[in-house]
Amino acid sequence: MSEWHELVTGLVSDQAGEWDRTGLLPREVVAELAGKGLLCPQVPTDYGGLAFTAAAAGEFTAHVGSLCGSLRSLMTSQGMAAWTVQRFGNEEQRAAYLSRLTSGETAGVAFSEPAAGSDLAAMTTRIETDGDTVVVDGHKVWVTGAAYADLLVVFGRYAGGAAAVLVPANAPGVRVERVPDPLGCRAAGHADVWLESVRLPADSLLGAGLPLSFVVTSVLSHGRLSVAWGCVGILRACLAATARHASTREQFGRRLADHQLVARHLAELLVAEQAATRVCEHASRCWDANTPELVSAAILAKHLAAGNAASSAAAAVQVLGSAGARDGGVVARAYRDAKLMEIIEGSSEICQLALAEQALANWS
Ligand code: FAD
């Protein structure tokens, strides 16, 4: 285990269930990880980052995901925010903003709106230049980490195309309201955000005028890979809890693991974890090599890993029986968190539509 894995294991310790119940991550834990650049570990060293490869970042994300889905959610948002700056910012913007994201500040990423969920082309948030400032008006929903964030990366319509703006969460005209009682990842600070005539310096603007689909796909690919690895973490946590329980609890005079129907759950959990790991490793290699396949590989990894995590977490609760039915317990949290992974960063259905297009392109 690397020093970073050990650090986060120590910081989370046995507290994830409590954080989930209270809906709050301790500020000092978030600050420690953000301050060491661990919420966005792929950022290059020139900007204070740790320059992890996608595969190393993925394994670290899986580790965090196995400990605490809410903390992993913050990593996904911070990683997407940093990637937006790295991909669409100029050199001054990279130097200014990436160093903030690797030295303690946190960020949320805002695409979704009340009428623009799966269909992000329906986005109505307006970004306009006015002299040497940009003005933002819009309403974003379900922004992960926004309740903790210093910066919000807000996507909107700009000059016939799209753009992102870097909005300080405390800028005049910004209102952040927590989503009450989310089903899962309850401490991830999901919030709705209102932006009313928010006026910012011109250098807050990124990717000005590029096609919306191009900008969204690039940023979501980063997020999909992160969510996919987070699901690997959920699978590993479920596998460990299930194997431990099935090998120690006895019913009908034998270990649960010695009943074949329970053993089948264990086998399927292992297959689910291994398959998810392999597709994530492949997508990470595509990311590092910047191959054209990376977009579809990230979709495939996210779709498979999220589906496997959701079905495997349900099986894990089944194997633990009443021992898995307590709120805050590992498999109960995994069950609720994994379901949400089938909705975010492109729902399972939206992923399937993209994969079907790929199937037709390659196989018809
Ligand atoms: P809808 O788009 O209304 O979809 C509802 C259902 O219809 C889904 O099952 C969907 O798959 C299906 N559906 C929709 N269109 C089609 C179609 N064409 N074909 C087949 N089925 C279809 N957003 C952000 O911007 N930033 C964040 O950080 C963020 N974090 C989130 C964290 C969590 C835990 C959750 C739950 C959401 C988060 N979101 C975030 C919002 C998320 O991106 C959206 O919930 C997601 O895109 C789905 O949109 P929707 O909820 O409006 O569902």
Residues whose N, C-alpha, C, O or C-beta is under 5 A from the ligand:
A	BS01	FAD	V109 A110 F111 S112 G117 S118 D119 V141 W142 V143 T144 L340 I343 I344 E345 G346 S347 E349 I350
